[in-house]
Amino acid sequence: MSLKNLSARNKIPNQYKVKLSNRRVNQIYKKFENSFNIDTNFIVAVSGGADSLALAFLTKLFALKNNLNPKYYIVDHKLRKESTREAFKVKKVLSSLDINSQILTVRGNKPQNRTQSFARKKRYNLLFSKCKKFKINNLILGHHMDDLFENFFLRMIRGSGLKGLVSLGESTQIQNINLIRPLIKFDKKDLLFISKFIFNFYVNDPSNYDPKFNRIKIRNFIEQLKSIGLSKIKFQLTIENLKRSDQTIRFYVERNKMINTSTNLGKKDLFIKEDFFDNSYEVVFRSLSDLIHYVGKKQNSVRGKKIDNILRKIKNKTLFKETLGGCVIKMVNQTVILRKEY
């Protein structure tokens, strides 16, 4: 055994060594360790569900072995009367393994509908705020394989294109923060086992069974597909194939932006050459969407229908001056000009 490995083992408290002595726990952790390539501090979002508690254990063990100091946050959305009590219970359970956590509370009025969308937005706002406060660029989330499949079908019924269908990847970036999902290739059953074996506890949110939410309808639909032969392994292969196609498109998008755009000396204007639009529609669509997001510096990307409308006007040479996504968009002769809206 090398001195490095010996040193790592000595850093691990006995209570973690005891847990790791279980063969299945050890196998799950090894799989996690092999895919979690992080060498700087990070923030972990903990909901209290089985997946996030498993994530808390796995990341803490990784941090102990690699001398890192992660921060753990529990978001209390205040959408259910039990939520605050559950948040404190999760905090107590985490502390049993010396995982220090902090509860972040969502304030203000709650919507009567679209509650899951509201909760997701508020959760990310609170977590992003902590990332920026502590200058931590990596936010670790507990999405797993089932979430990947559910997201695929949710996006499909919304009419998403290829980019949207494969959007729930192992790593994405929003506001210069890396959203990392190290459990995306883990089966829910393994995460349930970790949560039960390590903590003997997890929060069972009743909304996970409420068919009024589209995600639950999709979850039930996937179960029906399994009965007629849907295989997680085959579905995973399908998604991986689609991701490779998406990567190919992204290559041409980046090349298009690099070759067919320029800025003036003050970098106030971004000029789009006529050749920019001599690509496949998907490449042009994504390229323009990226540029509007880059120049306008808005948190969210512009909706697809609005990009379609701008492209139609450019093609028909009826674009004069539009504002979109924090940008002023003009067309002078054959050149499209973007400038940040003030």
C-alpha positions as CSV (number, residue, x, y, z in Angstrom):
1,M,0.0,0.0,0.0
2,S,1.4,3.5,-0.9
3,L,2.0,6.2,1.6
4,K,-0.7,8.3,-0.1
5,N,-3.4,5.5,0.3
6,L,-2.3,4.9,3.9
7,S,-2.6,8.6,4.6
8,A,-6.1,8.7,3.1
9,R,-7.3,5.8,5.1
10,N,-6.0,7.4,8.3
11,K,-8.1,10.5,7.6
12,I,-11.4,8.5,7.6
13,P,-13.1,8.4,11.0
14,N,-14.0,5.0,12.4
15,Q,-17.7,5.4,11.9
16,Y,-17.1,5.8,8.1
17,K,-14.7,2.8,8.1
18,V,-17.4,0.7,9.7
19,K,-19.9,1.7,7.0
20,L,-17.4,1.1,4.2
21,S,-16.8,-2.4,5.5
22,N,-20.2,-3.3,4.0
23,R,-19.4,-4.8,0.6
24,R,-22.3,-3.1,-1.2
25,V,-21.6,0.3,0.3
26,N,-17.9,-0.1,-0.7
27,Q,-18.8,-1.0,-4.3
28,I,-21.2,2.0,-4.6
29,Y,-18.6,4.3,-3.1
30,K,-15.9,3.1,-5.5
31,K,-18.2,3.7,-8.5
32,F,-18.8,7.2,-7.1
33,E,-15.2,7.9,-6.4
34,N,-14.1,6.9,-10.0
35,S,-16.5,9.4,-11.6
36,F,-16.3,12.3,-9.1
37,N,-13.3,14.3,-10.4
38,I,-13.3,17.3,-8.2
39,D,-10.2,18.8,-6.4
40,T,-11.7,22.0,-5.1
41,N,-14.3,22.7,-2.4
42,F,-18.0,22.3,-3.4
43,I,-21.6,22.8,-2.1
44,V,-24.0,19.9,-1.8
45,A,-27.8,20.4,-2.0
46,V,-29.6,18.1,0.4
47,S,-33.4,17.7,0.1
48,G,-33.7,14.9,2.7
49,G,-34.8,12.3,0.1
50,A,-32.9,9.1,-0.2
51,D,-30.9,10.2,-3.2
52,S,-29.6,13.4,-1.6
53,L,-28.8,11.7,1.7
54,A,-26.8,9.1,-0.2
55,L,-25.1,12.0,-2.0
56,A,-24.3,13.6,1.4
57,F,-22.6,10.4,2.6
58,L,-20.6,9.8,-0.6
59,T,-19.4,13.4,-1.0
60,K,-18.4,13.6,2.7
61,L,-16.4,10.4,2.5
62,F,-14.8,11.7,-0.7
63,A,-14.0,15.0,1.0
64,L,-12.4,13.3,4.0
65,K,-10.2,11.2,1.7
66,N,-9.2,14.2,-0.4
67,N,-8.8,16.9,2.3
68,L,-11.7,19.0,1.0
69,N,-14.2,21.1,3.0
70,P,-17.6,20.9,1.4
71,K,-20.7,22.9,2.5
72,Y,-24.1,21.2,2.9
73,Y,-27.4,23.1,2.5
74,I,-31.0,21.9,3.2
75,V,-33.7,24.0,1.5
76,D,-37.0,24.4,3.4
77,H,-39.5,25.4,0.7
78,K,-42.3,25.9,3.3
79,L,-44.7,24.3,0.8
80,R,-45.9,21.7,3.4
81,K,-46.5,22.2,7.1
82,E,-44.1,19.4,7.9
83,S,-41.2,20.8,5.9
84,T,-39.5,22.8,8.7
85,R,-39.7,19.8,11.1
86,E,-38.3,17.6,8.4
87,A,-35.5,20.0,7.6
88,F,-34.3,20.0,11.2
89,K,-34.6,16.2,11.3
90,V,-32.4,16.0,8.2
91,K,-29.9,18.3,9.8
92,K,-29.8,16.2,12.9
93,V,-29.3,13.0,10.9
94,L,-26.5,14.5,8.9
95,S,-24.8,15.6,12.1
96,S,-24.7,12.0,13.3
97,L,-21.9,11.5,10.7
98,D,-20.3,14.9,11.5
99,I,-21.8,16.4,8.3
100,N,-22.4,20.1,9.3
101,S,-25.3,21.6,7.3
102,Q,-27.3,24.8,7.2
103,I,-31.1,25.2,6.5
104,L,-32.0,27.8,3.8
105,T,-35.6,28.9,4.1
106,V,-37.8,30.1,1.1
107,R,-39.5,33.3,2.1
108,G,-42.5,35.1,0.6
109,N,-45.9,34.1,-0.8
110,K,-46.3,30.6,-2.4
111,P,-48.1,30.0,-5.7
112,Q,-51.4,28.0,-5.9
113,N,-50.1,26.2,-9.0
114,R,-46.8,25.3,-10.7
115,T,-45.5,24.7,-7.2
116,Q,-42.7,22.3,-8.3
117,S,-41.4,24.9,-10.8
118,F,-41.6,27.6,-8.1
119,A,-39.7,25.4,-5.6
120,R,-37.0,24.5,-8.1
121,K,-36.4,28.2,-9.0
122,K,-36.3,29.3,-5.4
123,R,-34.0,26.4,-4.5
124,Y,-31.5,27.3,-7.2
125,N,-31.6,31.0,-6.3
126,L,-30.7,30.3,-2.7
127,L,-28.0,27.8,-3.6
128,F,-26.4,30.1,-6.3
129,S,-26.3,32.9,-3.7
130,K,-24.2,30.7,-1.4
131,C,-22.0,29.7,-4.2
132,K,-21.3,33.3,-5.1
133,K,-20.9,34.3,-1.4
134,F,-18.2,31.7,-0.8
135,K,-16.7,31.9,-4.3
136,I,-17.4,28.2,-4.9
137,N,-18.0,27.2,-8.5
138,N,-19.2,23.6,-8.0
139,L,-22.8,22.8,-6.9
140,I,-23.4,19.1,-6.4
141,L,-26.9,17.8,-7.1
142,G,-28.5,14.4,-6.3
143,H,-30.2,13.7,-9.7
144,H,-30.0,10.0,-10.6
145,M,-30.8,7.7,-13.5
146,D,-34.6,7.8,-13.0
147,D,-34.5,11.6,-13.0
148,L,-32.6,11.4,-16.4
149,F,-35.4,9.3,-17.9
150,E,-38.2,11.4,-16.4
151,N,-36.6,14.6,-17.7
152,F,-36.3,13.1,-21.2
153,F,-40.1,12.4,-21.4
154,L,-41.0,15.7,-19.7
155,R,-39.0,17.6,-22.3
156,M,-40.5,15.5,-25.1
157,I,-44.1,16.4,-24.2
158,R,-43.0,20.1,-24.1
159,G,-41.8,19.8,-27.7
160,S,-38.1,20.2,-26.9
161,G,-35.4,19.7,-29.5
162,L,-32.3,17.5,-29.2
163,K,-30.6,20.0,-26.8
164,G,-33.5,19.9,-24.4
165,L,-33.9,16.2,-24.5
166,V,-30.4,15.6,-23.3
167,S,-30.1,18.7,-21.1
168,L,-29.9,16.7,-17.8
169,G,-26.2,15.8,-18.1
170,E,-23.5,15.0,-15.6
171,S,-22.4,18.6,-15.7
172,T,-24.0,21.8,-16.9
173,Q,-23.1,25.5,-16.2
174,I,-25.4,28.3,-15.2
175,Q,-24.2,31.7,-14.1
176,N,-20.6,30.5,-14.2
177,I,-21.6,27.8,-11.6
178,N,-21.0,24.1,-12.5
179,L,-24.1,22.0,-11.7
180,I,-22.6,18.5,-11.2
181,R,-24.7,15.4,-11.0
182,P,-22.4,12.5,-10.0
183,L,-25.3,10.1,-9.4
184,I,-26.8,10.4,-12.9
185,K,-25.7,6.9,-13.8
186,F,-26.7,5.4,-10.4
187,D,-29.8,3.3,-9.9
188,K,-32.4,4.6,-7.4
189,K,-32.2,1.2,-5.6
190,D,-28.6,1.7,-4.7
191,L,-29.3,5.2,-3.3
192,L,-32.2,3.9,-1.3
193,F,-29.9,1.2,0.2
194,I,-27.2,3.7,1.1
195,S,-29.7,6.0,2.8
196,K,-31.3,3.2,4.8
197,F,-28.1,1.5,5.7
198,I,-26.1,4.7,6.6
199,F,-28.8,6.9,8.1
200,N,-31.8,4.5,8.6
201,F,-33.9,7.5,7.5
202,Y,-35.0,9.6,4.5
203,V,-37.9,12.0,3.9
204,N,-40.7,10.5,1.9
205,D,-42.3,13.6,0.2
206,P,-46.0,12.9,-0.5
207,S,-45.8,15.0,-3.7
208,N,-43.7,12.1,-5.1
209,Y,-47.0,10.2,-5.4
210,D,-49.4,13.0,-6.4
211,P,-50.6,12.3,-10.0
212,K,-51.5,16.0,-10.4
213,F,-47.8,16.7,-11.1
214,N,-46.6,15.9,-14.7
215,R,-43.4,14.4,-13.3
216,I,-45.4,11.8,-11.4
217,K,-47.6,11.0,-14.5
218,I,-44.4,10.5,-16.4
219,R,-43.0,8.3,-13.7
220,N,-46.1,6.1,-13.8
221,F,-45.9,6.0,-17.6
222,I,-42.3,4.8,-17.5
223,E,-43.3,2.0,-15.1
224,Q,-45.9,0.9,-17.7
225,L,-43.2,0.9,-20.4
226,K,-41.1,-1.3,-18.3
227,S,-43.9,-3.9,-18.3
228,I,-43.6,-4.1,-22.1
229,G,-39.8,-4.3,-22.2
230,L,-38.3,-0.9,-21.6
231,S,-34.8,-1.5,-20.4
232,K,-32.9,1.1,-18.4
233,I,-29.6,0.0,-20.0
234,K,-31.0,0.3,-23.6
235,F,-32.6,3.6,-22.8
236,Q,-29.3,4.9,-21.4
237,L,-27.6,3.9,-24.7
238,T,-30.3,5.8,-26.6
239,I,-29.6,8.9,-24.5
240,E,-25.8,8.5,-24.9
241,N,-26.3,8.3,-28.7
242,L,-28.4,11.4,-28.7
243,K,-25.7,13.2,-26.6
244,R,-23.1,12.4,-29.2
245,S,-25.3,13.9,-31.9
246,D,-25.7,16.9,-29.7
247,Q,-22.0,17.3,-29.2
248,T,-21.5,17.2,-33.0
249,I,-24.0,20.1,-33.4
250,R,-22.3,22.0,-30.6
251,F,-19.0,21.7,-32.4
252,Y,-20.4,23.4,-35.5
253,V,-22.2,26.0,-33.3
254,E,-18.9,27.0,-31.7
255,R,-17.1,27.1,-35.0
256,N,-19.9,29.3,-36.5
257,K,-19.7,31.8,-33.7
258,M,-15.9,31.9,-33.9
259,I,-15.6,32.4,-37.7
260,N,-18.7,34.4,-38.5
261,T,-18.8,37.1,-35.7
262,S,-16.7,40.0,-34.7
263,T,-16.8,43.0,-32.3
264,N,-15.8,46.6,-32.7
265,L,-13.0,48.3,-30.8
266,G,-15.1,49.2,-27.8
267,K,-16.7,45.7,-27.9
268,K,-20.1,47.3,-27.5
269,D,-21.4,45.8,-30.8
270,L,-21.3,42.2,-31.9
271,F,-21.4,41.9,-35.7
272,I,-22.9,38.7,-37.3
273,K,-21.7,38.1,-40.9
274,E,-24.0,36.9,-43.6
275,D,-22.2,33.6,-43.8
276,F,-23.3,32.9,-40.2
277,F,-26.8,32.0,-41.6
278,D,-25.4,29.6,-44.2
279,N,-25.6,26.6,-41.9
280,S,-28.2,24.1,-40.9
281,Y,-31.2,25.7,-39.1
282,E,-30.3,24.0,-35.8
283,V,-26.7,25.4,-35.9
284,V,-28.0,28.9,-36.7
285,F,-30.7,28.7,-34.1
286,R,-28.3,27.7,-31.3
287,S,-25.6,30.1,-32.4
288,L,-27.9,33.1,-32.3
289,S,-29.5,31.9,-29.0
290,D,-26.0,31.7,-27.5
291,L,-25.0,35.2,-28.8
292,I,-28.1,36.8,-27.4
293,H,-27.6,35.2,-24.1
294,Y,-23.9,36.3,-24.1
295,V,-24.6,39.9,-25.1
296,G,-27.8,40.4,-23.1
297,K,-26.4,38.7,-20.0
298,K,-29.8,37.6,-18.8
299,Q,-30.1,34.7,-16.4
300,N,-32.4,32.6,-18.6
301,S,-32.1,31.9,-22.3
302,V,-34.7,33.3,-24.7
303,R,-37.6,31.0,-25.6
304,G,-37.3,29.2,-28.9
305,K,-40.3,30.8,-30.6
306,K,-38.8,34.2,-30.2
307,I,-35.6,33.1,-31.8
308,D,-37.6,31.5,-34.6
309,N,-39.3,34.8,-35.1
310,I,-36.0,36.8,-35.3
311,L,-34.6,34.3,-37.8
312,R,-37.6,34.5,-40.0
313,K,-37.3,38.3,-40.1
314,I,-33.6,38.1,-40.9
315,K,-34.3,35.6,-43.8
316,N,-37.1,37.8,-45.2
317,K,-35.0,40.9,-44.6
318,T,-37.8,42.5,-42.5
319,L,-35.7,42.9,-39.4
320,F,-35.1,46.5,-38.5
321,K,-34.8,46.9,-34.8
322,E,-35.9,44.4,-32.1
323,T,-35.2,44.0,-28.4
324,L,-34.8,40.5,-27.1
325,G,-33.1,38.9,-24.1
326,G,-31.5,42.1,-23.0
327,C,-30.2,42.8,-26.5
328,V,-31.0,45.4,-29.2
329,I,-30.9,43.5,-32.5
330,K,-30.6,45.5,-35.8
331,M,-30.0,44.6,-39.4
332,V,-27.8,46.9,-41.5
333,N,-27.5,45.8,-45.1
334,Q,-26.6,42.1,-44.7
335,T,-25.1,42.4,-41.3
336,V,-27.0,41.7,-38.0
337,I,-25.8,43.7,-35.1
338,L,-26.3,42.9,-31.4
339,R,-25.8,45.4,-28.6
340,K,-26.7,45.1,-24.9
341,E,-29.9,46.9,-24.0
342,Y,-29.5,49.7,-21.4
